[in-house]
Amino acid sequence: MRAIRKVLASIRNADLRFSLINQGDKIVVGVSGGKDSLVLLYALNLYRKFAQCDFEIIP
């Protein structure tokens, strides 16, 4: 779980610093089935539950 927390923290920090995700955004995630893309998809889904805005993830 520590690794997921680090990934979530990185996503949150990047979003806050650069305003990457806005209300109503649709985020397309390329999923190859590898560990890195699956972790990103999982982490973005978790982040969506706690983010200040509502956005959609499209795998």
CHARMM-style PDB file with segment names, atoms N, HN, CA, C and O in Angstrom:
ATOM      1  N   MET     1       0.813  -1.210   0.000  1.00  0.00      PROA
ATOM      2  CA  MET     1       0.000   0.000   0.000  1.00  0.00      PROA
ATOM      3  C   MET     1       0.850   1.265   0.000  1.00  0.00      PROA
ATOM      4  O   MET     1       0.393   2.320  -0.438  1.00  0.00      PROA
ATOM      5  N   ARG     2       2.065   1.167   0.481  1.00  0.00      PROA
ATOM      6  HN  ARG     2       2.437   0.310   0.837  1.00  0.00      PROA
ATOM      7  CA  ARG     2       2.933   2.337   0.511  1.00  0.00      PROA
ATOM      8  C   ARG     2       3.225   2.842  -0.902  1.00  0.00      PROA
ATOM      9  O   ARG     2       3.303   4.048  -1.137  1.00  0.00      PROA
ATOM     10  N   ALA     3       3.386   1.911  -1.832  1.00  0.00      PROA
ATOM     11  HN  ALA     3       3.323   0.932  -1.641  1.00  0.00      PROA
ATOM     12  CA  ALA     3       3.672   2.301  -3.219  1.00  0.00      PROA
ATOM     13  C   ALA     3       2.484   3.047  -3.832  1.00  0.00      PROA
ATOM     14  O   ALA     3       2.671   4.044  -4.529  1.00  0.00      PROA
ATOM     15  N   ILE     4       1.279   2.571  -3.578  1.00  0.00      PROA
ATOM     16  HN  ILE     4       1.127   1.761  -3.013  1.00  0.00      PROA
ATOM     17  CA  ILE     4       0.080   3.243  -4.108  1.00  0.00      PROA
ATOM     18  C   ILE     4      -0.037   4.648  -3.526  1.00  0.00      PROA
ATOM     19  O   ILE     4      -0.410   5.586  -4.230  1.00  0.00      PROA
ATOM     20  N   ARG     5       0.279   4.792  -2.251  1.00  0.00      PROA
ATOM     21  HN  ARG     5       0.582   4.030  -1.678  1.00  0.00      PROA
ATOM     22  CA  ARG     5       0.235   6.125  -1.634  1.00  0.00      PROA
ATOM     23  C   ARG     5       1.213   7.075  -2.307  1.00  0.00      PROA
ATOM     24  O   ARG     5       0.905   8.251  -2.499  1.00  0.00      PROA
ATOM     25  N   LYS     6       2.384   6.575  -2.666  1.00  0.00      PROA
ATOM     26  HN  LYS     6       2.633   5.619  -2.511  1.00  0.00      PROA
ATOM     27  CA  LYS     6       3.369   7.414  -3.357  1.00  0.00      PROA
ATOM     28  C   LYS     6       2.860   7.821  -4.737  1.00  0.00      PROA
ATOM     29  O   LYS     6       3.026   8.968  -5.152  1.00  0.00      PROA
ATOM     30  N   VAL     7       2.244   6.884  -5.439  1.00  0.00      PROA
ATOM     31  HN  VAL     7       2.109   5.952  -5.102  1.00  0.00      PROA
ATOM     32  CA  VAL     7       1.700   7.195  -6.765  1.00  0.00      PROA
ATOM     33  C   VAL     7       0.564   8.211  -6.634  1.00  0.00      PROA
ATOM     34  O   VAL     7       0.497   9.170  -7.404  1.00  0.00      PROA
ATOM     35  N   LEU     8      -0.324   8.006  -5.668  1.00  0.00      PROA
ATOM     36  HN  LEU     8      -0.270   7.227  -5.043  1.00  0.00      PROA
ATOM     37  CA  LEU     8      -1.422   8.954  -5.448  1.00  0.00      PROA
ATOM     38  C   LEU     8      -0.889  10.337  -5.086  1.00  0.00      PROA
ATOM     39  O   LEU     8      -1.403  11.348  -5.564  1.00  0.00      PROA
ATOM     40  N   ALA     9       0.134  10.381  -4.248  1.00  0.00      PROA
ATOM     41  HN  ALA     9       0.552   9.560  -3.860  1.00  0.00      PROA
ATOM     42  CA  ALA     9       0.731  11.665  -3.871  1.00  0.00      PROA
ATOM     43  C   ALA     9       1.326  12.358  -5.093  1.00  0.00      PROA
ATOM     44  O   ALA     9       1.213  13.576  -5.231  1.00  0.00      PROA
ATOM     45  N   SER    10       1.951  11.600  -5.968  1.00  0.00      PROA
ATOM     46  HN  SER    10       2.043  10.611  -5.855  1.00  0.00      PROA
ATOM     47  CA  SER    10       2.530  12.179  -7.185  1.00  0.00      PROA
ATOM     48  C   SER    10       1.447  12.733  -8.104  1.00  0.00      PROA
ATOM     49  O   SER    10       1.597  13.818  -8.667  1.00  0.00      PROA
ATOM     50  N   ILE    11       0.361  11.987  -8.253  1.00  0.00      PROA
ATOM     51  HN  ILE    11       0.240  11.105  -7.796  1.00  0.00      PROA
ATOM     52  CA  ILE    11      -0.756  12.454  -9.083  1.00  0.00      PROA
ATOM     53  C   ILE    11      -1.354  13.723  -8.487  1.00  0.00      PROA
ATOM     54  O   ILE    11      -1.605  14.693  -9.202  1.00  0.00      PROA
ATOM     55  N   ARG    12      -1.579  13.712  -7.186  1.00  0.00      PROA
ATOM     56  HN  ARG    12      -1.375  12.924  -6.605  1.00  0.00      PROA
ATOM     57  CA  ARG    12      -2.164  14.872  -6.504  1.00  0.00      PROA
ATOM     58  C   ARG    12      -1.260  16.094  -6.635  1.00  0.00      PROA
ATOM     59  O   ARG    12      -1.727  17.183  -6.968  1.00  0.00      PROA
ATOM     60  N   ASN    13       0.030  15.914  -6.374  1.00  0.00      PROA
ATOM     61  HN  ASN    13       0.410  15.030  -6.104  1.00  0.00      PROA
ATOM     62  CA  ASN    13       0.966  17.041  -6.456  1.00  0.00      PROA
ATOM     63  C   ASN    13       1.022  17.620  -7.866  1.00  0.00      PROA
ATOM     64  O   ASN    13       1.020  18.839  -8.037  1.00  0.00      PROA
ATOM     65  N   ALA    14       1.071  16.758  -8.869  1.00  0.00      PROA
ATOM     66  HN  ALA    14       1.072  15.768  -8.730  1.00  0.00      PROA
ATOM     67  CA  ALA    14       1.105  17.233 -10.259  1.00  0.00      PROA
ATOM     68  C   ALA    14      -0.188  17.955 -10.612  1.00  0.00      PROA
ATOM     69  O   ALA    14      -0.165  18.986 -11.285  1.00  0.00      PROA
ATOM     70  N   ASP    15      -1.315  17.417 -10.158  1.00  0.00      PROA
ATOM     71  HN  ASP    15      -1.334  16.580  -9.611  1.00  0.00      PROA
ATOM     72  CA  ASP    15      -2.603  18.049 -10.448  1.00  0.00      PROA
ATOM     73  C   ASP    15      -2.688  19.422  -9.791  1.00  0.00      PROA
ATOM     74  O   ASP    15      -3.124  20.385 -10.421  1.00  0.00      PROA
ATOM     75  N   LEU    16      -2.277  19.519  -8.538  1.00  0.00      PROA
ATOM     76  HN  LEU    16      -1.922  18.737  -8.025  1.00  0.00      PROA
ATOM     77  CA  LEU    16      -2.338  20.805  -7.845  1.00  0.00      PROA
ATOM     78  C   LEU    16      -1.351  21.814  -8.427  1.00  0.00      PROA
ATOM     79  O   LEU    16      -1.666  22.997  -8.553  1.00  0.00      PROA
ATOM     80  N   ARG    17      -0.175  21.348  -8.776  1.00  0.00      PROA
ATOM     81  HN  ARG    17       0.081  20.387  -8.674  1.00  0.00      PROA
ATOM     82  CA  ARG    17       0.863  22.256  -9.277  1.00  0.00      PROA
ATOM     83  C   ARG    17       0.559  22.782 -10.680  1.00  0.00      PROA
ATOM     84  O   ARG    17       0.777  23.959 -10.969  1.00  0.00      PROA
ATOM     85  N   PHE    18       0.059  21.911 -11.539  1.00  0.00      PROA
ATOM     86  HN  PHE    18      -0.118  20.956 -11.304  1.00  0.00      PROA
ATOM     87  CA  PHE    18      -0.127  22.282 -12.941  1.00  0.00      PROA
ATOM     88  C   PHE    18      -1.591  22.356 -13.373  1.00  0.00      PROA
ATOM     89  O   PHE    18      -1.863  22.590 -14.551  1.00  0.00      PROA
ATOM     90  N   SER    19      -2.534  22.166 -12.459  1.00  0.00      PROA
ATOM     91  HN  SER    19      -2.313  21.976 -11.502  1.00  0.00      PROA
ATOM     92  CA  SER    19      -3.973  22.179 -12.775  1.00  0.00      PROA
ATOM     93  C   SER    19      -4.276  21.258 -13.953  1.00  0.00      PROA
ATOM     94  O   SER    19      -4.862  21.680 -14.950  1.00  0.00      PROA
ATOM     95  N   LEU    20      -3.874  20.008 -13.826  1.00  0.00      PROA
ATOM     96  HN  LEU    20      -3.399  19.665 -13.016  1.00  0.00      PROA
ATOM     97  CA  LEU    20      -4.008  19.053 -14.926  1.00  0.00      PROA
ATOM     98  C   LEU    20      -5.435  18.562 -15.131  1.00  0.00      PROA
ATOM     99  O   LEU    20      -5.858  18.330 -16.264  1.00  0.00      PROA
ATOM    100  N   ILE    21      -6.176  18.405 -14.040  1.00  0.00      PROA
ATOM    101  HN  ILE    21      -5.832  18.594 -13.120  1.00  0.00      PROA
ATOM    102  CA  ILE    21      -7.513  17.816 -14.120  1.00  0.00      PROA
ATOM    103  C   ILE    21      -8.537  18.863 -13.708  1.00  0.00      PROA
ATOM    104  O   ILE    21      -8.448  19.445 -12.627  1.00  0.00      PROA
ATOM    105  N   ASN    22      -9.508  19.093 -14.580  1.00  0.00      PROA
ATOM    106  HN  ASN    22      -9.580  18.620 -15.458  1.00  0.00      PROA
ATOM    107  CA  ASN    22     -10.560  20.070 -14.318  1.00  0.00      PROA
ATOM    108  C   ASN    22     -11.921  19.391 -14.329  1.00  0.00      PROA
ATOM    109  O   ASN    22     -12.067  18.262 -14.796  1.00  0.00      PROA
ATOM    110  N   GLN    23     -12.909  20.100 -13.808  1.00  0.00      PROA
ATOM    111  HN  GLN    23     -12.790  21.017 -13.428  1.00  0.00      PROA
ATOM    112  CA  GLN    23     -14.277  19.602 -13.745  1.00  0.00      PROA
ATOM    113  C   GLN    23     -14.744  19.159 -15.126  1.00  0.00      PROA
ATOM    114  O   GLN    23     -14.651  19.909 -16.098  1.00  0.00      PROA
ATOM    115  N   GLY    24     -15.251  17.924 -15.196  1.00  0.00      PROA
ATOM    116  HN  GLY    24     -15.327  17.315 -14.406  1.00  0.00      PROA
ATOM    117  CA  GLY    24     -15.817  17.411 -16.435  1.00  0.00      PROA
ATOM    118  C   GLY    24     -14.808  16.863 -17.429  1.00  0.00      PROA
ATOM    119  O   GLY    24     -15.190  16.434 -18.518  1.00  0.00      PROA
ATOM    120  N   ASP    25     -13.533  16.867 -17.078  1.00  0.00      PROA
ATOM    121  HN  ASP    25     -13.223  17.216 -16.193  1.00  0.00      PROA
ATOM    122  CA  ASP    25     -12.513  16.335 -17.991  1.00  0.00      PROA
ATOM    123  C   ASP    25     -12.706  14.847 -18.229  1.00  0.00      PROA
ATOM    124  O   ASP    25     -13.208  14.120 -17.372  1.00  0.00      PROA
ATOM    125  N   LYS    26     -12.299  14.416 -19.405  1.00  0.00      PROA
ATOM    126  HN  LYS    26     -11.891  15.007 -20.101  1.00  0.00      PROA
ATOM    127  CA  LYS    26     -12.252  12.994 -19.741  1.00  0.00      PROA
ATOM    128  C   LYS    26     -10.788  12.650 -19.936  1.00  0.00      PROA
ATOM    129  O   LYS    26     -10.122  13.215 -20.803  1.00  0.00      PROA
ATOM    130  N   ILE    27     -10.286  11.728 -19.134  1.00  0.00      PROA
ATOM    131  HN  ILE    27     -10.827  11.269 -18.429  1.00  0.00      PROA
ATOM    132  CA  ILE    27      -8.880  11.350 -19.185  1.00  0.00      PROA
ATOM    133  C   ILE    27      -8.774   9.983 -19.834  1.00  0.00      PROA
ATOM    134  O   ILE    27      -9.333   9.002 -19.343  1.00  0.00      PROA
ATOM    135  N   VAL    28      -8.052   9.930 -20.939  1.00  0.00      PROA
ATOM    136  HN  VAL    28      -7.598  10.727 -21.337  1.00  0.00      PROA
ATOM    137  CA  VAL    28      -7.852   8.678 -21.656  1.00  0.00      PROA
ATOM    138  C   VAL    28      -6.549   8.061 -21.173  1.00  0.00      PROA
ATOM    139  O   VAL    28      -5.502   8.709 -21.183  1.00  0.00      PROA
ATOM    140  N   VAL    29      -6.622   6.795 -20.746  1.00  0.00      PROA
ATOM    141  HN  VAL    29      -7.473   6.269 -20.737  1.00  0.00      PROA
ATOM    142  CA  VAL    29      -5.448   6.080 -20.250  1.00  0.00      PROA
ATOM    143  C   VAL    29      -5.194   4.893 -21.165  1.00  0.00      PROA
ATOM    144  O   VAL    29      -6.056   4.030 -21.330  1.00  0.00      PROA
ATOM    145  N   GLY    30      -4.010   4.855 -21.757  1.00  0.00      PROA
ATOM    146  HN  GLY    30      -3.310   5.557 -21.623  1.00  0.00      PROA
ATOM    147  CA  GLY    30      -3.621   3.707 -22.569  1.00  0.00      PROA
ATOM    148  C   GLY    30      -3.217   2.560 -21.658  1.00  0.00      PROA
ATOM    149  O   GLY    30      -2.299   2.698 -20.848  1.00  0.00      PROA
ATOM    150  N   VAL    31      -3.895   1.436 -21.787  1.00  0.00      PROA
ATOM    151  HN  VAL    31      -4.640   1.324 -22.445  1.00  0.00      PROA
ATOM    152  CA  VAL    31      -3.635   0.292 -20.909  1.00  0.00      PROA
ATOM    153  C   VAL    31      -3.092  -0.855 -21.743  1.00  0.00      PROA
ATOM    154  O   VAL    31      -3.776  -1.402 -22.608  1.00  0.00      PROA
ATOM    155  N   SER    32      -1.835  -1.206 -21.458  1.00  0.00      PROA
ATOM    156  HN  SER    32      -1.280  -0.761 -20.756  1.00  0.00      PROA
ATOM    157  CA  SER    32      -1.195  -2.301 -22.190  1.00  0.00      PROA
ATOM    158  C   SER    32      -1.354  -3.630 -21.465  1.00  0.00      PROA
ATOM    159  O   SER    32      -1.124  -4.693 -22.042  1.00  0.00      PROA
ATOM    160  N   GLY    33      -1.746  -3.565 -20.203  1.00  0.00      PROA
ATOM    161  HN  GLY    33      -1.932  -2.702 -19.734  1.00  0.00      PROA
ATOM    162  CA  GLY    33      -1.835  -4.777 -19.393  1.00  0.00      PROA
ATOM    163  C   GLY    33      -0.613  -4.968 -18.521  1.00  0.00      PROA
ATOM    164  O   GLY    33      -0.560  -5.890 -17.707  1.00  0.00      PROA
ATOM    165  N   GLY    34       0.376  -4.092 -18.692  1.00  0.00      PROA
ATOM    166  HN  GLY    34       0.333  -3.343 -19.353  1.00  0.00      PROA
ATOM    167  CA  GLY    34       1.574  -4.141 -17.856  1.00  0.00      PROA
ATOM    168  C   GLY    34       1.308  -3.534 -16.490  1.00  0.00      PROA
ATOM    169  O   GLY    34       0.286  -2.886 -16.265  1.00  0.00      PROA
ATOM    170  N   LYS    35       2.252  -3.757 -15.585  1.00  0.00      PROA
ATOM    171  HN  LYS    35       3.083  -4.283 -15.768  1.00  0.00      PROA
ATOM    172  CA  LYS    35       2.092  -3.273 -14.214  1.00  0.00      PROA
ATOM    173  C   LYS    35       1.952  -1.758 -14.145  1.00  0.00      PROA
ATOM    174  O   LYS    35       1.123  -1.241 -13.395  1.00  0.00      PROA
ATOM    175  N   ASP    36       2.755  -1.052 -14.920  1.00  0.00      PROA
ATOM    176  HN  ASP    36       3.428  -1.472 -15.529  1.00  0.00      PROA
ATOM    177  CA  ASP    36       2.743   0.408 -14.824  1.00  0.00      PROA
ATOM    178  C   ASP    36       1.421   1.018 -15.274  1.00  0.00      PROA
ATOM    179  O   ASP    36       0.906   1.922 -14.616  1.00  0.00      PROA
ATOM    180  N   SER    37       0.866   0.541 -16.376  1.00  0.00      PROA
ATOM    181  HN  SER    37       1.285  -0.193 -16.910  1.00  0.00      PROA
ATOM    182  CA  SER    37      -0.393   1.117 -16.852  1.00  0.00      PROA
ATOM    183  C   SER    37      -1.566   0.711 -15.960  1.00  0.00      PROA
ATOM    184  O   SER    37      -2.496   1.494 -15.770  1.00  0.00      PROA
ATOM    185  N   LEU    38      -1.530  -0.494 -15.418  1.00  0.00      PROA
ATOM    186  HN  LEU    38      -0.775  -1.130 -15.573  1.00  0.00      PROA
ATOM    187  CA  LEU    38      -2.602  -0.918 -14.513  1.00  0.00      PROA
ATOM    188  C   LEU    38      -2.552  -0.156 -13.194  1.00  0.00      PROA
ATOM    189  O   LEU    38      -3.595   0.193 -12.640  1.00  0.00      PROA
ATOM    190  N   VAL    39      -1.352   0.105 -12.687  1.00  0.00      PROA
ATOM    191  HN  VAL    39      -0.504  -0.178 -13.136  1.00  0.00      PROA
ATOM    192  CA  VAL    39      -1.216   0.896 -11.460  1.00  0.00      PROA
ATOM    193  C   VAL    39      -1.709   2.319 -11.695  1.00  0.00      PROA
ATOM    194  O   VAL    39      -2.392   2.887 -10.842  1.00  0.00      PROA
ATOM    195  N   LEU    40      -1.368   2.901 -12.843  1.00  0.00      PROA
ATOM    196  HN  LEU    40      -0.813   2.440 -13.536  1.00  0.00      PROA
ATOM    197  CA  LEU    40      -1.837   4.248 -13.162  1.00  0.00      PROA
ATOM    198  C   LEU    40      -3.360   4.296 -13.226  1.00  0.00      PROA
ATOM    199  O   LEU    40      -3.972   5.210 -12.673  1.00  0.00      PROA
ATOM    200  N   LEU    41      -3.970   3.337 -13.884  1.00  0.00      PROA
ATOM    201  HN  LEU    41      -3.473   2.595 -14.333  1.00  0.00      PROA
ATOM    202  CA  LEU    41      -5.427   3.286 -13.983  1.00  0.00      PROA
ATOM    203  C   LEU    41      -6.065   3.138 -12.602  1.00  0.00      PROA
ATOM    204  O   LEU    41      -7.039   3.822 -12.288  1.00  0.00      PROA
ATOM    205  N   TYR    42      -5.520   2.255 -11.788  1.00  0.00      PROA
ATOM    206  HN  TYR    42      -4.728   1.699 -12.043  1.00  0.00      PROA
ATOM    207  CA  TYR    42      -6.020   2.032 -10.425  1.00  0.00      PROA
ATOM    208  C   TYR    42      -5.869   3.305  -9.584  1.00  0.00      PROA
ATOM    209  O   TYR    42      -6.799   3.703  -8.882  1.00  0.00      PROA
ATOM    210  N   ALA    43      -4.700   3.937  -9.659  1.00  0.00      PROA
ATOM    211  HN  ALA    43      -3.945   3.613 -10.229  1.00  0.00      PROA
ATOM    212  CA  ALA    43      -4.440   5.135  -8.864  1.00  0.00      PROA
ATOM    213  C   ALA    43      -5.336   6.296  -9.299  1.00  0.00      PROA
ATOM    214  O   ALA    43      -5.846   7.028  -8.451  1.00  0.00      PROA
ATOM    215  N   LEU    44      -5.532   6.472 -10.591  1.00  0.00      PROA
ATOM    216  HN  LEU    44      -5.118   5.877 -11.280  1.00  0.00      PROA
ATOM    217  CA  LEU    44      -6.430   7.535 -11.060  1.00  0.00      PROA
ATOM    218  C   LEU    44      -7.860   7.298 -10.598  1.00  0.00      PROA
ATOM    219  O   LEU    44      -8.574   8.242 -10.259  1.00  0.00      PROA
ATOM    220  N   ASN    45      -8.272   6.044 -10.584  1.00  0.00      PROA
ATOM    221  HN  ASN    45      -7.692   5.277 -10.859  1.00  0.00      PROA
ATOM    222  CA  ASN    45      -9.614   5.718 -10.103  1.00  0.00      PROA
ATOM    223  C   ASN    45      -9.744   6.051  -8.616  1.00  0.00      PROA
ATOM    224  O   ASN    45     -10.773   6.574  -8.189  1.00  0.00      PROA
ATOM    225  N   LEU    46      -8.721   5.754  -7.832  1.00  0.00      PROA
ATOM    226  HN  LEU    46      -7.885   5.328  -8.179  1.00  0.00      PROA
ATOM    227  CA  LEU    46      -8.736   6.129  -6.415  1.00  0.00      PROA
ATOM    228  C   LEU    46      -8.735   7.648  -6.257  1.00  0.00      PROA
ATOM    229  O   LEU    46      -9.474   8.196  -5.439  1.00  0.00      PROA
ATOM    230  N   TYR    47      -7.910   8.314  -7.037  1.00  0.00      PROA
ATOM    231  HN  TYR    47      -7.310   7.869  -7.702  1.00  0.00      PROA
ATOM    232  CA  TYR    47      -7.809   9.769  -6.950  1.00  0.00      PROA
ATOM    233  C   TYR    47      -9.140  10.434  -7.291  1.00  0.00      PROA
ATOM    234  O   TYR    47      -9.491  11.461  -6.711  1.00  0.00      PROA
ATOM    235  N   ARG    48      -9.864   9.860  -8.214  1.00  0.00      PROA
ATOM    236  HN  ARG    48      -9.579   9.025  -8.685  1.00  0.00      PROA
ATOM    237  CA  ARG    48     -11.161  10.415  -8.616  1.00  0.00      PROA
ATOM    238  C   ARG    48     -12.120  10.484  -7.429  1.00  0.00      PROA
ATOM    239  O   ARG    48     -12.943  11.396  -7.356  1.00  0.00      PROA
ATOM    240  N   LYS    49     -12.024   9.542  -6.508  1.00  0.00      PROA
ATOM    241  HN  LYS    49     -11.355   8.801  -6.567  1.00  0.00      PROA
ATOM    242  CA  LYS    49     -12.920   9.518  -5.350  1.00  0.00      PROA
ATOM    243  C   LYS    49     -12.636  10.654  -4.374  1.00  0.00      PROA
ATOM    244  O   LYS    49     -13.529  11.081  -3.642  1.00  0.00      PROA
ATOM    245  N   PHE    50     -11.386  11.149  -4.359  1.00  0.00      PROA
ATOM    246  HN  PHE    50     -10.660  10.802  -4.953  1.00  0.00      PROA
ATOM    247  CA  PHE    50     -11.000  12.168  -3.389  1.00  0.00      PROA
ATOM    248  C   PHE    50     -10.716  13.530  -4.007  1.00  0.00      PROA
ATOM    249  O   PHE    50     -10.452  14.491  -3.283  1.00  0.00      PROA
ATOM    250  N   ALA    51     -10.764  13.627  -5.319  1.00  0.00      PROA
ATOM    251  HN  ALA    51     -10.978  12.847  -5.907  1.00  0.00      PROA
ATOM    252  CA  ALA    51     -10.439  14.882  -6.004  1.00  0.00      PROA
ATOM    253  C   ALA    51     -11.535  15.918  -5.781  1.00  0.00      PROA
ATOM    254  O   ALA    51     -12.680  15.582  -5.480  1.00  0.00      PROA
ATOM    255  N   GLN    52     -11.159  17.178  -5.936  1.00  0.00      PROA
ATOM    256  HN  GLN    52     -10.229  17.451  -6.181  1.00  0.00      PROA
ATOM    257  CA  GLN    52     -12.100  18.281  -5.757  1.00  0.00      PROA
ATOM    258  C   GLN    52     -13.088  18.397  -6.912  1.00  0.00      PROA
ATOM    259  O   GLN    52     -14.141  19.019  -6.772  1.00  0.00      PROA
ATOM    260  N   CYS    53     -12.751  17.801  -8.046  1.00  0.00      PROA
ATOM    261  HN  CYS    53     -11.896  17.296  -8.159  1.00  0.00      PROA
ATOM    262  CA  CYS    53     -13.621  17.908  -9.213  1.00  0.00      PROA
ATOM    263  C   CYS    53     -13.990  16.512  -9.721  1.00  0.00      PROA
ATOM    264  O   CYS    53     -13.336  15.516  -9.409  1.00  0.00      PROA
ATOM    265  N   ASP    54     -15.048  16.483 -10.503  1.00  0.00      PROA
ATOM    266  HN  ASP    54     -15.579  17.292 -10.756  1.00  0.00      PROA
ATOM    267  CA  ASP    54     -15.519  15.226 -11.067  1.00  0.00      PROA
ATOM    268  C   ASP    54     -14.953  15.076 -12.472  1.00  0.00      PROA
ATOM    269  O   ASP    54     -15.095  15.972 -13.303  1.00  0.00      PROA
ATOM    270  N   PHE    55     -14.312  13.945 -12.735  1.00  0.00      PROA
ATOM    271  HN  PHE    55     -14.196  13.217 -12.060  1.00  0.00      PROA
ATOM    272  CA  PHE    55     -13.759  13.681 -14.059  1.00  0.00      PROA
ATOM    273  C   PHE    55     -13.983  12.223 -14.413  1.00  0.00      PROA
ATOM    274  O   PHE    55     -14.235  11.387 -13.544  1.00  0.00      PROA
ATOM    275  N   GLU    56     -13.889  11.935 -15.689  1.00  0.00      PROA
ATOM    276  HN  GLU    56     -13.685  12.614 -16.394  1.00  0.00      PROA
ATOM    277  CA  GLU    56     -14.146  10.586 -16.199  1.00  0.00      PROA
ATOM    278  C   GLU    56     -12.836   9.971 -16.687  1.00  0.00      PROA
ATOM    279  O   GLU    56     -11.996  10.651 -17.276  1.00  0.00      PROA
ATOM    280  N   ILE    57     -12.679   8.673 -16.430  1.00  0.00      PROA
ATOM    281  HN  ILE    57     -13.361   8.121 -15.950  1.00  0.00      PROA
ATOM    282  CA  ILE    57     -11.507   7.941 -16.907  1.00  0.00      PROA
ATOM    283  C   ILE    57     -11.960   7.006 -18.016  1.00  0.00      PROA
ATOM    284  O   ILE    57     -12.908   6.239 -17.848  1.00  0.00      PROA
ATOM    285  N   ILE    58     -11.272   7.078 -19.152  1.00  0.00      PROA
ATOM    286  HN  ILE    58     -10.501   7.702 -19.288  1.00  0.00      PROA
ATOM    287  CA  ILE    58     -11.590   6.214 -20.284  1.00  0.00      PROA
ATOM    288  C   ILE    58     -10.379   5.332 -20.561  1.00  0.00      PROA
ATOM    289  O   ILE    58      -9.357   5.814 -21.049  1.00  0.00      PROA
ATOM    290  N   PRO    59     -10.490   4.020 -20.249  1.00  0.00      PROA
ATOM    291  CA  PRO    59      -9.343   3.126 -20.510  1.00  0.00      PROA
ATOM    292  C   PRO    59      -9.234   2.772 -21.981  1.00  0.00      PROA
ATOM    293  OT1 PRO    59      -8.331   2.033 -22.374  1.00  0.00      PROA
TER     294      PRO     59
END
